[in-house]
Amino acid sequence: MLNIHDDTVVCQLSERQHFVDNSDMYSLQDLIDLANDVLLPELTQIHASFALHIKTDCEVPPAI
C-alpha cells in the first residue's frame, strides 16, 4: 500500500510547492516550462499519479 507521506507521492510537487500552497501563484520557471512544453506533461503525470493513489492505493480508515 502506498502511503500519502511516501516520497513517491508527496515529493512529486516538491519543486513546484507553490502549486500546493496557493493555486494563484506561479513562477517564472513555470512560464518558461509552459512555453517549452514541459509544464503540462509534468503536471499531467503528477495528476495521474495522485489520482491512481486516491482511487486504488489509498485505504480509507474505518469510521469510528
C-alpha positions in Angstrom: 0.0 0.0 0.0 1.3 3.5 -0.9 1.2 6.0 1.9 0.4 9.7 1.1 3.6 10.5 3.0 5.7 8.4 0.8 8.2 10.3 -1.4 6.7 8.8 -4.5 3.5 10.8 -4.0 4.2 13.9 -1.9 7.6 14.9 -3.3 6.4 14.9 -6.9 5.5 18.5 -6.5 8.5 19.4 -4.3 9.9 21.7 -7.0 6.6 23.4 -7.5 5.4 23.6 -3.9 3.8 26.9 -4.7 1.1 25.0 -6.6 0.2 23.2 -3.3 0.4 26.3 -1.2 -1.7 28.6 -3.4 -3.4 27.9 -6.7 -3.0 31.6 -7.8 0.8 31.5 -7.7 3.3 30.6 -10.4 6.9 31.2 -11.0 9.0 32.4 -13.9 10.3 28.9 -14.3 6.7 27.7 -14.7 6.2 30.1 -17.6 9.4 29.0 -19.2 8.4 25.4 -18.8 5.0 26.1 -20.2 6.5 27.8 -23.3 8.9 24.8 -23.7 6.1 22.2 -23.5 7.5 20.9 -20.2 5.0 22.0 -17.6 1.8 20.5 -18.9 3.2 16.9 -19.4 4.8 17.1 -15.9 1.6 18.2 -14.2 -0.4 15.7 -16.2 1.9 12.9 -15.0 1.7 14.1 -11.4 -2.1 14.4 -11.5 -2.4 10.8 -12.9 -0.1 9.6 -10.1 -2.2 11.3 -7.4 -5.5 10.0 -9.0 -4.1 6.5 -9.0 -3.1 6.8 -5.4 -6.5 8.1 -4.4 -8.5 5.6 -6.5 -6.6 2.4 -5.9 -3.8 2.6 -3.3 -5.3 4.8 -0.6 -7.1 3.0 2.2 -9.9 4.8 4.0 -9.7 4.2 7.7 -12.8 2.6 9.3 -15.4 5.0 10.7 -15.1 5.5 14.5 
